[in-house]
Amino acid sequence: MSTELISQDTIVALATSPGANGAIAVIRLSGPDAITLTNTIFKGKDLTKQASHTIHFGTLRDGEEIIDEVLVSLFVAPHSYTRENVVEISTHNSRYIIEHIINLLIKKGVRAANPGEFTLRAFLNGG
């Protein structure tokens, strides 16, 4: 994988353990469009106008269908683990909800992350 590809696309993955018994799951995005693409499915505050290291309550929607009520954490580049824009979506730990959110983000242009890719980006970006 070239570093050029890594620096230009936005990736998504489940950050918490799949199948865990907890009530909350965290979906993480990293890349230049992480905030703007999340904003296209988020109903609440305009995420593109919020400060780094803030958390926002709202709903994620597929058209008019509400997928879930969520908390969205924002980390604006370069002040994140990967030194890119990072979004962490805290959602209910339902396999259906998690898959719906990730698949919707992929339809919007996000790419599924490869194993270890968040850490690789952090390393390549000097983190």
KOLVO-215680 format. One record per atom (N, C-alpha, C, CB): residue number from 1; residue in one letter; atom name; x, y, z. Coordinates in pm, whole numbers, plus 50000, padded with zeros to 5 digits. Glycine has a CB too. Layout:
N
+-----+----+----+-------+-------+-------+
|   i | aa | at |    c1 |    c2 |    c3 |
+-----+----+----+-------+-------+-------+
| NUM |  a | CA |     X |     Y |     Z |
...
+-----+----+----+-------+-------+-------+
//
This chain:
127
+-----+----+----+-------+-------+-------+
|   i | aa | at |    c1 |    c2 |    c3 |
+-----+----+----+-------+-------+-------+
|   1 |  m |  N | 50084 | 49882 | 50000 |
|   1 |  m | CA | 50000 | 50000 | 50000 |
|   1 |  m |  C | 50089 | 50124 | 50000 |
|   1 |  m | CB | 49904 | 50000 | 50122 |
|   2 |  s |  N | 50064 | 50213 | 49909 |
|   2 |  s | CA | 50148 | 50332 | 49899 |
|   2 |  s |  C | 50106 | 50436 | 50002 |
|   2 |  s | CB | 50142 | 50391 | 49758 |
|   3 |  t |  N | 50200 | 50520 | 50045 |
|   3 |  t | CA | 50167 | 50626 | 50139 |
|   3 |  t |  C | 50079 | 50731 | 50072 |
|   3 |  t | CB | 50295 | 50691 | 50193 |
|   4 |  e |  N | 50087 | 50742 | 49939 |
|   4 |  e | CA | 50001 | 50837 | 49868 |
|   4 |  e |  C | 49855 | 50799 | 49886 |
|   4 |  e | CB | 50037 | 50843 | 49719 |
|   5 |  l |  N | 49822 | 50670 | 49871 |
|   5 |  l | CA | 49685 | 50623 | 49889 |
|   5 |  l |  C | 49640 | 50648 | 50032 |
|   5 |  l | CB | 49674 | 50472 | 49855 |
|   6 |  i |  N | 49726 | 50620 | 50126 |
|   6 |  i | CA | 49690 | 50637 | 50267 |
|   6 |  i |  C | 49656 | 50782 | 50298 |
|   6 |  i | CB | 49805 | 50590 | 50357 |
|   7 |  s |  N | 49727 | 50876 | 50242 |
|   7 |  s | CA | 49705 | 51016 | 50277 |
|   7 |  s |  C | 49585 | 51078 | 50205 |
|   7 |  s | CB | 49828 | 51096 | 50246 |
|   8 |  q |  N | 49528 | 51010 | 50106 |
|   8 |  q | CA | 49423 | 51072 | 50027 |
|   8 |  q |  C | 49283 | 51015 | 50048 |
|   8 |  q | CB | 49458 | 51061 | 49884 |
|   9 |  d |  N | 49270 | 50896 | 50102 |
|   9 |  d | CA | 49137 | 50840 | 50119 |
|   9 |  d |  C | 49096 | 50842 | 50265 |
|   9 |  d | CB | 49131 | 50698 | 50063 |
|  10 |  t |  N | 48969 | 50817 | 50288 |
|  10 |  t | CA | 48913 | 50814 | 50423 |
|  10 |  t |  C | 48869 | 50671 | 50451 |
|  10 |  t | CB | 48793 | 50915 | 50439 |
|  11 |  i |  N | 48908 | 50622 | 50569 |
|  11 |  i | CA | 48882 | 50482 | 50604 |
|  11 |  i |  C | 48787 | 50472 | 50723 |
|  11 |  i | CB | 49013 | 50409 | 50635 |
|  12 |  v |  N | 48724 | 50354 | 50736 |
|  12 |  v | CA | 48632 | 50328 | 50847 |
|  12 |  v |  C | 48650 | 50186 | 50897 |
|  12 |  v | CB | 48485 | 50352 | 50803 |
|  13 |  a |  N | 48631 | 50168 | 51027 |
|  13 |  a | CA | 48634 | 50035 | 51087 |
|  13 |  a |  C | 48566 | 50039 | 51224 |
|  13 |  a | CB | 48780 | 49983 | 51100 |
|  14 |  l |  N | 48522 | 49925 | 51267 |
|  14 |  l | CA | 48473 | 49910 | 51403 |
|  14 |  l |  C | 48594 | 49914 | 51495 |
|  14 |  l | CB | 48391 | 49777 | 51420 |
|  15 |  a |  N | 48593 | 50004 | 51592 |
|  15 |  a | CA | 48708 | 50021 | 51681 |
|  15 |  a |  C | 48698 | 49936 | 51807 |
|  15 |  a | CB | 48722 | 50167 | 51720 |
|  16 |  t |  N | 48577 | 49897 | 51843 |
|  16 |  t | CA | 48558 | 49811 | 51959 |
|  16 |  t |  C | 48553 | 49666 | 51914 |
|  16 |  t | CB | 48429 | 49850 | 52035 |
|  17 |  s |  N | 48567 | 49577 | 52007 |
|  17 |  s | CA | 48570 | 49434 | 51976 |
|  17 |  s |  C | 48435 | 49388 | 51920 |
|  17 |  s | CB | 48607 | 49354 | 52100 |
|  18 |  p |  N | 48436 | 49322 | 51803 |
|  18 |  p | CA | 48309 | 49273 | 51748 |
|  18 |  p |  C | 48250 | 49165 | 51838 |
|  18 |  p | CB | 48328 | 49219 | 51605 |
|  19 |  g |  N | 48120 | 49170 | 51858 |
|  19 |  g | CA | 48053 | 49070 | 51940 |
|  19 |  g |  C | 48071 | 49090 | 52089 |
|  19 |  g | CB | 48103 | 48936 | 51903 |
|  20 |  a |  N | 48131 | 49199 | 52129 |
|  20 |  a | CA | 48149 | 49226 | 52272 |
|  20 |  a |  C | 48013 | 49245 | 52339 |
|  20 |  a | CB | 48238 | 49351 | 52295 |
|  21 |  n |  N | 48007 | 49217 | 52467 |
|  21 |  n | CA | 47881 | 49225 | 52540 |
|  21 |  n |  C | 47843 | 49365 | 52585 |
|  21 |  n | CB | 47886 | 49136 | 52659 |
|  22 |  g |  N | 47926 | 49463 | 52560 |
|  22 |  g | CA | 47899 | 49599 | 52603 |
|  22 |  g |  C | 47781 | 49661 | 52530 |
|  22 |  g | CB | 48020 | 49685 | 52584 |
|  23 |  a |  N | 47729 | 49768 | 52587 |
|  23 |  a | CA | 47613 | 49835 | 52530 |
|  23 |  a |  C | 47649 | 49928 | 52414 |
|  23 |  a | CB | 47543 | 49914 | 52637 |
|  24 |  i |  N | 47775 | 49973 | 52409 |
|  24 |  i | CA | 47817 | 50073 | 52310 |
|  24 |  i |  C | 47926 | 50015 | 52220 |
|  24 |  i | CB | 47867 | 50201 | 52381 |
|  25 |  a |  N | 47917 | 50049 | 52093 |
|  25 |  a | CA | 48021 | 50018 | 51995 |
|  25 |  a |  C | 48075 | 50150 | 51942 |
|  25 |  a | CB | 47967 | 49927 | 51878 |
|  26 |  v |  N | 48202 | 50150 | 51903 |
|  26 |  v | CA | 48264 | 50271 | 51848 |
|  26 |  v |  C | 48310 | 50241 | 51707 |
|  26 |  v | CB | 48383 | 50321 | 51936 |
|  27 |  i |  N | 48264 | 50324 | 51612 |
|  27 |  i | CA | 48306 | 50316 | 51472 |
|  27 |  i |  C | 48399 | 50433 | 51448 |
|  27 |  i | CB | 48183 | 50318 | 51373 |
|  28 |  r |  N | 48519 | 50405 | 51395 |
|  28 |  r | CA | 48620 | 50510 | 51376 |
|  28 |  r |  C | 48641 | 50537 | 51227 |
|  28 |  r | CB | 48753 | 50471 | 51443 |
|  29 |  l |  N | 48655 | 50664 | 51192 |
|  29 |  l | CA | 48693 | 50707 | 51058 |
|  29 |  l |  C | 48818 | 50790 | 51068 |
|  29 |  l | CB | 48578 | 50787 | 50989 |
|  30 |  s |  N | 48903 | 50782 | 50965 |
|  30 |  s | CA | 49023 | 50865 | 50959 |
|  30 |  s |  C | 49050 | 50902 | 50815 |
|  30 |  s | CB | 49146 | 50793 | 51022 |
|  31 |  g |  N | 49086 | 51026 | 50792 |
|  31 |  g | CA | 49118 | 51073 | 50658 |
|  31 |  g |  C | 49066 | 51213 | 50636 |
|  31 |  g | CB | 49061 | 50979 | 50553 |
|  32 |  p |  N | 49100 | 51270 | 50522 |
|  32 |  p | CA | 49066 | 51410 | 50498 |
|  32 |  p |  C | 48916 | 51438 | 50497 |
|  32 |  p | CB | 49123 | 51452 | 50368 |
|  33 |  d |  N | 48834 | 51340 | 50460 |
|  33 |  d | CA | 48689 | 51363 | 50450 |
|  33 |  d |  C | 48610 | 51300 | 50564 |
|  33 |  d | CB | 48639 | 51308 | 50320 |
|  34 |  a |  N | 48678 | 51258 | 50671 |
|  34 |  a | CA | 48609 | 51190 | 50781 |
|  34 |  a |  C | 48496 | 51274 | 50839 |
|  34 |  a | CB | 48709 | 51155 | 50891 |
|  35 |  i |  N | 48522 | 51400 | 50862 |
|  35 |  i | CA | 48420 | 51486 | 50924 |
|  35 |  i |  C | 48310 | 51521 | 50825 |
|  35 |  i | CB | 48485 | 51615 | 50979 |
|  36 |  t |  N | 48347 | 51560 | 50703 |
|  36 |  t | CA | 48245 | 51601 | 50606 |
|  36 |  t |  C | 48156 | 51484 | 50565 |
|  36 |  t | CB | 48312 | 51662 | 50482 |
|  37 |  l |  N | 48213 | 51364 | 50550 |
|  37 |  l | CA | 48130 | 51249 | 50512 |
|  37 |  l |  C | 48040 | 51206 | 50626 |
|  37 |  l | CB | 48219 | 51132 | 50469 |
|  38 |  t |  N | 48088 | 51210 | 50749 |
|  38 |  t | CA | 48001 | 51179 | 50863 |
|  38 |  t |  C | 47889 | 51280 | 50872 |
|  38 |  t | CB | 48082 | 51176 | 50995 |
|  39 |  n |  N | 47921 | 51405 | 50844 |
|  39 |  n | CA | 47821 | 51512 | 50850 |
|  39 |  n |  C | 47705 | 51489 | 50753 |
|  39 |  n | CB | 47887 | 51645 | 50821 |
|  40 |  t |  N | 47728 | 51416 | 50643 |
|  40 |  t | CA | 47621 | 51392 | 50545 |
|  40 |  t |  C | 47514 | 51298 | 50597 |
|  40 |  t | CB | 47680 | 51336 | 50417 |
|  41 |  i |  N | 47545 | 51220 | 50702 |
|  41 |  i | CA | 47444 | 51128 | 50757 |
|  41 |  i |  C | 47406 | 51164 | 50901 |
|  41 |  i | CB | 47496 | 50983 | 50752 |
|  42 |  f |  N | 47467 | 51269 | 50955 |
|  42 |  f | CA | 47443 | 51311 | 51093 |
|  42 |  f |  C | 47342 | 51423 | 51098 |
|  42 |  f | CB | 47575 | 51354 | 51161 |
|  43 |  k |  N | 47242 | 51410 | 51185 |
|  43 |  k | CA | 47146 | 51518 | 51207 |
|  43 |  k |  C | 47165 | 51566 | 51351 |
|  43 |  k | CB | 46997 | 51472 | 51181 |
|  44 |  g |  N | 47207 | 51689 | 51361 |
|  44 |  g | CA | 47240 | 51754 | 51487 |
|  44 |  g |  C | 47315 | 51880 | 51450 |
|  44 |  g | CB | 47325 | 51661 | 51583 |
|  45 |  k |  N | 47420 | 51912 | 51522 |
|  45 |  k | CA | 47503 | 52026 | 51485 |
|  45 |  k |  C | 47576 | 51997 | 51354 |
|  45 |  k | CB | 47603 | 52059 | 51598 |
|  46 |  d |  N | 47613 | 52103 | 51283 |
|  46 |  d | CA | 47696 | 52090 | 51163 |
|  46 |  d |  C | 47837 | 52055 | 51210 |
|  46 |  d | CB | 47695 | 52222 | 51076 |
|  47 |  l |  N | 47878 | 51931 | 51187 |
|  47 |  l | CA | 48007 | 51883 | 51236 |
|  47 |  l |  C | 48125 | 51958 | 51176 |
|  47 |  l | CB | 48021 | 51737 | 51208 |
|  48 |  t |  N | 48107 | 52012 | 51056 |
|  48 |  t | CA | 48217 | 52083 | 50989 |
|  48 |  t |  C | 48249 | 52216 | 51056 |
|  48 |  t | CB | 48184 | 52105 | 50843 |
|  49 |  k |  N | 48161 | 52261 | 51145 |
|  49 |  k | CA | 48181 | 52390 | 51212 |
|  49 |  k |  C | 48214 | 52375 | 51359 |
|  49 |  k | CB | 48058 | 52476 | 51196 |
|  50 |  q |  N | 48245 | 52252 | 51403 |
|  50 |  q | CA | 48272 | 52227 | 51544 |
|  50 |  q |  C | 48422 | 52215 | 51569 |
|  50 |  q | CB | 48200 | 52100 | 51590 |
|  51 |  a |  N | 48460 | 52245 | 51690 |
|  51 |  a | CA | 48601 | 52242 | 51730 |
|  51 |  a |  C | 48650 | 52098 | 51749 |
|  51 |  a | CB | 48622 | 52322 | 51859 |
|  52 |  s |  N | 48781 | 52083 | 51745 |
|  52 |  s | CA | 48843 | 51954 | 51772 |
|  52 |  s |  C | 48822 | 51915 | 51918 |
|  52 |  s | CB | 48994 | 51958 | 51738 |
|  53 |  h |  N | 48823 | 51786 | 51941 |
|  53 |  h | CA | 48810 | 51729 | 52075 |
|  53 |  h |  C | 48677 | 51767 | 52139 |
|  53 |  h | CB | 48924 | 51775 | 52162 |
|  54 |  t |  N | 48570 | 51759 | 52060 |
|  54 |  t | CA | 48435 | 51785 | 52109 |
|  54 |  t |  C | 48346 | 51666 | 52077 |
|  54 |  t | CB | 48377 | 51915 | 52049 |
|  55 |  i |  N | 48237 | 51652 | 52151 |
|  55 |  i | CA | 48143 | 51541 | 52134 |
|  55 |  i |  C | 48005 | 51600 | 52109 |
|  55 |  i | CB | 48142 | 51446 | 52259 |
|  56 |  h |  N | 47931 | 51539 | 52013 |
|  56 |  h | CA | 47803 | 51594 | 51972 |
|  56 |  h |  C | 47697 | 51485 | 51966 |
|  56 |  h | CB | 47815 | 51662 | 51836 |
|  57 |  f |  N | 47580 | 51515 | 52022 |
|  57 |  f | CA | 47467 | 51422 | 52022 |
|  57 |  f |  C | 47380 | 51448 | 51900 |
|  57 |  f | CB | 47385 | 51436 | 52152 |
|  58 |  g |  N | 47331 | 51341 | 51838 |
|  58 |  g | CA | 47240 | 51354 | 51725 |
|  58 |  g |  C | 47197 | 51217 | 51677 |
|  58 |  g | CB | 47304 | 51433 | 51611 |
|  59 |  t |  N | 47143 | 51213 | 51557 |
|  59 |  t | CA | 47102 | 51086 | 51498 |
|  59 |  t |  C | 47179 | 51065 | 51367 |
|  59 |  t | CB | 46949 | 51082 | 51472 |
|  60 |  l |  N | 47201 | 50939 | 51336 |
|  60 |  l | CA | 47254 | 50903 | 51204 |
|  60 |  l |  C | 47135 | 50859 | 51122 |
|  60 |  l | CB | 47365 | 50791 | 51212 |
|  61 |  r |  N | 47132 | 50904 | 50996 |
|  61 |  r | CA | 47016 | 50878 | 50912 |
|  61 |  r |  C | 47057 | 50826 | 50775 |
|  61 |  r | CB | 46933 | 51003 | 50897 |
|  62 |  d |  N | 46975 | 50736 | 50726 |
|  62 |  d | CA | 46983 | 50687 | 50588 |
|  62 |  d |  C | 46862 | 50744 | 50519 |
|  62 |  d | CB | 46987 | 50527 | 50580 |
|  63 |  g |  N | 46879 | 50860 | 50456 |
|  63 |  g | CA | 46764 | 50934 | 50404 |
|  63 |  g |  C | 46686 | 50987 | 50523 |
|  63 |  g | CB | 46674 | 50845 | 50312 |
|  64 |  e |  N | 46558 | 50953 | 50531 |
|  64 |  e | CA | 46475 | 50995 | 50644 |
|  64 |  e |  C | 46472 | 50892 | 50755 |
|  64 |  e | CB | 46334 | 51024 | 50597 |
|  65 |  e |  N | 46526 | 50772 | 50729 |
|  65 |  e | CA | 46526 | 50665 | 50829 |
|  65 |  e |  C | 46632 | 50692 | 50936 |
|  65 |  e | CB | 46551 | 50529 | 50762 |
|  66 |  i |  N | 46590 | 50694 | 51061 |
|  66 |  i | CA | 46685 | 50709 | 51171 |
|  66 |  i |  C | 46747 | 50572 | 51197 |
|  66 |  i | CB | 46616 | 50766 | 51301 |
|  67 |  i |  N | 46879 | 50566 | 51189 |
|  67 |  i | CA | 46951 | 50442 | 51217 |
|  67 |  i |  C | 46971 | 50427 | 51367 |
|  67 |  i | CB | 47088 | 50439 | 51143 |
|  68 |  d |  N | 47018 | 50534 | 51433 |
|  68 |  d | CA | 47042 | 50530 | 51577 |
|  68 |  d |  C | 47071 | 50670 | 51629 |
|  68 |  d | CB | 47159 | 50435 | 51609 |
|  69 |  e |  N | 47051 | 50687 | 51761 |
|  69 |  e | CA | 47098 | 50805 | 51830 |
|  69 |  e |  C | 47243 | 50779 | 51869 |
|  69 |  e | CB | 47009 | 50839 | 51956 |
|  70 |  v |  N | 47329 | 50877 | 51846 |
|  70 |  v | CA | 47473 | 50855 | 51863 |
|  70 |  v |  C | 47540 | 50975 | 51929 |
|  70 |  v | CB | 47538 | 50826 | 51728 |
|  71 |  l |  N | 47662 | 50951 | 51974 |
|  71 |  l | CA | 47754 | 51058 | 52011 |
|  71 |  l |  C | 47868 | 51054 | 51910 |
|  71 |  l | CB | 47807 | 51042 | 52159 |
|  72 |  v |  N | 47902 | 51169 | 51854 |
|  72 |  v | CA | 48010 | 51178 | 51756 |
|  72 |  v |  C | 48122 | 51261 | 51816 |
|  72 |  v | CB | 47961 | 51241 | 51623 |
|  73 |  s |  N | 48241 | 51201 | 51825 |
|  73 |  s | CA | 48360 | 51269 | 51877 |
|  73 |  s |  C | 48445 | 51314 | 51759 |
|  73 |  s | CB | 48441 | 51176 | 51973 |
|  74 |  l |  N | 48491 | 51438 | 51762 |
|  74 |  l | CA | 48570 | 51495 | 51654 |
|  74 |  l |  C | 48714 | 51522 | 51699 |
|  74 |  l | CB | 48506 | 51624 | 51603 |
|  75 |  f |  N | 48807 | 51486 | 51613 |
|  75 |  f | CA | 48949 | 51514 | 51634 |
|  75 |  f |  C | 49003 | 51570 | 51503 |
|  75 |  f | CB | 49029 | 51385 | 51681 |
|  76 |  v |  N | 49027 | 51700 | 51500 |
|  76 |  v | CA | 49066 | 51769 | 51377 |
|  76 |  v |  C | 49218 | 51760 | 51360 |
|  76 |  v | CB | 49020 | 51918 | 51380 |
|  77 |  a |  N | 49260 | 51726 | 51237 |
|  77 |  a | CA | 49402 | 51715 | 51204 |
|  77 |  a |  C | 49473 | 51845 | 51236 |
|  77 |  a | CB | 49422 | 51678 | 51056 |
|  78 |  p |  N | 49593 | 51838 | 51285 |
|  78 |  p | CA | 49677 | 51721 | 51310 |
|  78 |  p |  C | 49666 | 51669 | 51453 |
|  78 |  p | CB | 49820 | 51754 | 51280 |
|  79 |  h |  N | 49562 | 51708 | 51526 |
|  79 |  h | CA | 49550 | 51677 | 51668 |
|  79 |  h |  C | 49469 | 51548 | 51691 |
|  79 |  h | CB | 49483 | 51794 | 51743 |
|  80 |  s |  N | 49517 | 51438 | 51631 |
|  80 |  s | CA | 49452 | 51309 | 51646 |
|  80 |  s |  C | 49558 | 51199 | 51642 |
|  80 |  s | CB | 49345 | 51286 | 51536 |
|  81 |  y |  N | 49519 | 51079 | 51673 |
|  81 |  y | CA | 49610 | 50965 | 51673 |
|  81 |  y |  C | 49680 | 50948 | 51539 |
|  81 |  y | CB | 49535 | 50837 | 51709 |
|  82 |  t |  N | 49604 | 50960 | 51430 |
|  82 |  t | CA | 49661 | 50941 | 51295 |
|  82 |  t |  C | 49716 | 51070 | 51235 |
|  82 |  t | CB | 49555 | 50883 | 51203 |
|  83 |  r |  N | 49696 | 51181 | 51305 |
|  83 |  r | CA | 49730 | 51315 | 51255 |
|  83 |  r |  C | 49646 | 51355 | 51134 |
|  83 |  r | CB | 49879 | 51321 | 51219 |
|  84 |  e |  N | 49533 | 51286 | 51116 |
|  84 |  e | CA | 49435 | 51318 | 51013 |
|  84 |  e |  C | 49305 | 51354 | 51085 |
|  84 |  e | CB | 49413 | 51197 | 50913 |
|  85 |  n |  N | 49205 | 51401 | 51011 |
|  85 |  n | CA | 49074 | 51418 | 51071 |
|  85 |  n |  C | 49025 | 51280 | 51115 |
|  85 |  n | CB | 48973 | 51485 | 50971 |
|  86 |  v |  N | 48979 | 51271 | 51239 |
|  86 |  v | CA | 48928 | 51145 | 51293 |
|  86 |  v |  C | 48790 | 51171 | 51353 |
|  86 |  v | CB | 49025 | 51085 | 51400 |
|  87 |  v |  N | 48698 | 51078 | 51326 |
|  87 |  v | CA | 48565 | 51079 | 51385 |
|  87 |  v |  C | 48545 | 50946 | 51454 |
|  87 |  v | CB | 48454 | 51105 | 51278 |
|  88 |  e |  N | 48491 | 50950 | 51576 |
|  88 |  e | CA | 48452 | 50828 | 51645 |
|  88 |  e |  C | 48304 | 50838 | 51674 |
|  88 |  e | CB | 48536 | 50807 | 51777 |
|  89 |  i |  N | 48230 | 50742 | 51622 |
|  89 |  i | CA | 48085 | 50737 | 51639 |
|  89 |  i |  C | 48054 | 50634 | 51747 |
|  89 |  i | CB | 48011 | 50702 | 51505 |
|  90 |  s |  N | 47998 | 50680 | 51859 |
|  90 |  s | CA | 47954 | 50589 | 51965 |
|  90 |  s |  C | 47807 | 50557 | 51941 |
|  90 |  s | CB | 47977 | 50653 | 52109 |
|  91 |  t |  N | 47781 | 50430 | 51911 |
|  91 |  t | CA | 47647 | 50386 | 51875 |
|  91 |  t |  C | 47608 | 50266 | 51961 |
|  91 |  t | CB | 47640 | 50349 | 51724 |
|  92 |  h |  N | 47482 | 50227 | 51957 |
|  92 |  h | CA | 47440 | 50108 | 52030 |
|  92 |  h |  C | 47506 | 49985 | 51969 |
|  92 |  h | CB | 47286 | 50094 | 52031 |
|  93 |  n |  N | 47543 | 49891 | 52052 |
|  93 |  n | CA | 47616 | 49772 | 52008 |
|  93 |  n |  C | 47520 | 49667 | 51953 |
|  93 |  n | CB | 47698 | 49713 | 52125 |
|  94 |  s |  N | 47472 | 49696 | 51836 |
|  94 |  s | CA | 47385 | 49605 | 51761 |
|  94 |  s |  C | 47453 | 49575 | 51628 |
|  94 |  s | CB | 47241 | 49666 | 51740 |
|  95 |  r |  N | 47466 | 49448 | 51596 |
|  95 |  r | CA | 47532 | 49411 | 51470 |
|  95 |  r |  C | 47462 | 49478 | 51351 |
|  95 |  r | CB | 47532 | 49257 | 51452 |
|  96 |  y |  N | 47330 | 49481 | 51353 |
|  96 |  y | CA | 47254 | 49543 | 51244 |
|  96 |  y |  C | 47289 | 49692 | 51232 |
|  96 |  y | CB | 47101 | 49525 | 51268 |
|  97 |  i |  N | 47288 | 49763 | 51345 |
|  97 |  i | CA | 47317 | 49906 | 51343 |
|  97 |  i |  C | 47460 | 49933 | 51296 |
|  97 |  i | CB | 47294 | 49968 | 51482 |
|  98 |  i |  N | 47555 | 49859 | 51350 |
|  98 |  i | CA | 47696 | 49878 | 51313 |
|  98 |  i |  C | 47716 | 49856 | 51163 |
|  98 |  i | CB | 47786 | 49781 | 51393 |
|  99 |  e |  N | 47664 | 49746 | 51111 |
|  99 |  e | CA | 47679 | 49716 | 50968 |
|  99 |  e |  C | 47608 | 49820 | 50882 |
|  99 |  e | CB | 47624 | 49576 | 50937 |
| 100 |  h |  N | 47490 | 49866 | 50926 |
| 100 |  h | CA | 47416 | 49967 | 50850 |
| 100 |  h |  C | 47498 | 50096 | 50840 |
| 100 |  h | CB | 47279 | 49996 | 50917 |
| 101 |  i |  N | 47556 | 50141 | 50952 |
| 101 |  i | CA | 47634 | 50264 | 50953 |
| 101 |  i |  C | 47758 | 50249 | 50865 |
| 101 |  i | CB | 47674 | 50302 | 51097 |
| 102 |  i |  N | 47833 | 50142 | 50883 |
| 102 |  i | CA | 47955 | 50124 | 50805 |
| 102 |  i |  C | 47924 | 50113 | 50656 |
| 102 |  i | CB | 48031 | 49998 | 50851 |
| 103 |  n |  N | 47821 | 50036 | 50620 |
| 103 |  n | CA | 47784 | 50023 | 50478 |
| 103 |  n |  C | 47736 | 50155 | 50420 |
| 103 |  n | CB | 47675 | 49918 | 50462 |
| 104 |  l |  N | 47664 | 50234 | 50497 |
| 104 |  l | CA | 47619 | 50365 | 50450 |
| 104 |  l |  C | 47738 | 50457 | 50426 |
| 104 |  l | CB | 47523 | 50428 | 50551 |
| 105 |  l |  N | 47835 | 50456 | 50516 |
| 105 |  l | CA | 47955 | 50539 | 50498 |
| 105 |  l |  C | 48035 | 50494 | 50376 |
| 105 |  l | CB | 48043 | 50534 | 50623 |
| 106 |  i |  N | 48041 | 50364 | 50353 |
| 106 |  i | CA | 48110 | 50312 | 50234 |
| 106 |  i |  C | 48039 | 50360 | 50107 |
| 106 |  i | CB | 48117 | 50157 | 50237 |
| 107 |  k |  N | 47907 | 50360 | 50107 |
| 107 |  k | CA | 47832 | 50412 | 49992 |
| 107 |  k |  C | 47861 | 50559 | 49968 |
| 107 |  k | CB | 47681 | 50392 | 50013 |
| 108 |  k |  N | 47893 | 50632 | 50076 |
| 108 |  k | CA | 47923 | 50775 | 50066 |
| 108 |  k |  C | 48066 | 50802 | 50022 |
| 108 |  k | CB | 47897 | 50843 | 50200 |
| 109 |  g |  N | 48150 | 50698 | 50011 |
| 109 |  g | CA | 48285 | 50717 | 49961 |
| 109 |  g |  C | 48397 | 50680 | 50056 |
| 109 |  g | CB | 48302 | 50855 | 49922 |
| 110 |  v |  N | 48364 | 50634 | 50175 |
| 110 |  v | CA | 48465 | 50590 | 50271 |
| 110 |  v |  C | 48506 | 50448 | 50232 |
| 110 |  v | CB | 48411 | 50596 | 50419 |
| 111 |  r |  N | 48629 | 50411 | 50263 |
| 111 |  r | CA | 48679 | 50276 | 50233 |
| 111 |  r |  C | 48695 | 50200 | 50364 |
| 111 |  r | CB | 48814 | 50281 | 50155 |
| 112 |  a |  N | 48665 | 50070 | 50363 |
| 112 |  a | CA | 48687 | 49986 | 50480 |
| 112 |  a |  C | 48838 | 49979 | 50506 |
| 112 |  a | CB | 48627 | 49842 | 50460 |
| 113 |  a |  N | 48876 | 50000 | 50631 |
| 113 |  a | CA | 49018 | 50001 | 50668 |
| 113 |  a |  C | 49075 | 49859 | 50663 |
| 113 |  a | CB | 49037 | 50061 | 50810 |
| 114 |  n |  N | 49200 | 49851 | 50627 |
| 114 |  n | CA | 49274 | 49725 | 50634 |
| 114 |  n |  C | 49317 | 49703 | 50779 |
| 114 |  n | CB | 49398 | 49726 | 50539 |
| 115 |  p |  N | 49342 | 49579 | 50820 |
| 115 |  p | CA | 49389 | 49554 | 50956 |
| 115 |  p |  C | 49515 | 49636 | 50986 |
| 115 |  p | CB | 49417 | 49404 | 50977 |
| 116 |  g |  N | 49515 | 49705 | 51099 |
| 116 |  g | CA | 49631 | 49784 | 51140 |
| 116 |  g |  C | 49650 | 49916 | 51068 |
| 116 |  g | CB | 49751 | 49704 | 51122 |
| 117 |  e |  N | 49556 | 49953 | 50984 |
| 117 |  e | CA | 49577 | 50072 | 50902 |
| 117 |  e |  C | 49573 | 50203 | 50981 |
| 117 |  e | CB | 49473 | 50077 | 50794 |
| 118 |  f |  N | 49496 | 50210 | 51088 |
| 118 |  f | CA | 49496 | 50332 | 51169 |
| 118 |  f |  C | 49634 | 50353 | 51230 |
| 118 |  f | CB | 49387 | 50325 | 51280 |
| 119 |  t |  N | 49692 | 50247 | 51282 |
| 119 |  t | CA | 49827 | 50255 | 51341 |
| 119 |  t |  C | 49931 | 50285 | 51233 |
| 119 |  t | CB | 49863 | 50124 | 51415 |
| 120 |  l |  N | 49917 | 50225 | 51117 |
| 120 |  l | CA | 50009 | 50252 | 51007 |
| 120 |  l |  C | 50004 | 50401 | 50970 |
| 120 |  l | CB | 49974 | 50165 | 50884 |
| 121 |  r |  N | 49886 | 50456 | 50960 |
| 121 |  r | CA | 49873 | 50598 | 50928 |
| 121 |  r |  C | 49939 | 50685 | 51035 |
| 121 |  r | CB | 49726 | 50636 | 50913 |
| 122 |  a |  N | 49917 | 50649 | 51160 |
| 122 |  a | CA | 49981 | 50724 | 51269 |
| 122 |  a |  C | 50133 | 50721 | 51254 |
| 122 |  a | CB | 49940 | 50667 | 51407 |
| 123 |  f |  N | 50188 | 50605 | 51225 |
| 123 |  f | CA | 50332 | 50591 | 51207 |
| 123 |  f |  C | 50381 | 50672 | 51087 |
| 123 |  f | CB | 50369 | 50443 | 51190 |
| 124 |  l |  N | 50316 | 50656 | 50973 |
| 124 |  l | CA | 50360 | 50725 | 50851 |
| 124 |  l |  C | 50343 | 50876 | 50861 |
| 124 |  l | CB | 50281 | 50673 | 50731 |
| 125 |  n |  N | 50248 | 50921 | 50943 |
| 125 |  n | CA | 50226 | 51064 | 50959 |
| 125 |  n |  C | 50306 | 51122 | 51076 |
| 125 |  n | CB | 50079 | 51090 | 50980 |
| 126 |  g |  N | 50397 | 51043 | 51131 |
| 126 |  g | CA | 50486 | 51093 | 51234 |
| 126 |  g |  C | 50430 | 51092 | 51374 |
| 126 |  g | CB | 50526 | 51229 | 51202 |
| 127 |  g |  N | 50321 | 51017 | 51396 |
| 127 |  g | CA | 50258 | 51012 | 51529 |
| 127 |  g |  C | 50324 | 50915 | 51623 |
| 127 |  g | CB | 50114 | 50975 | 51516 |
+-----+----+----+-------+-------+-------+
//
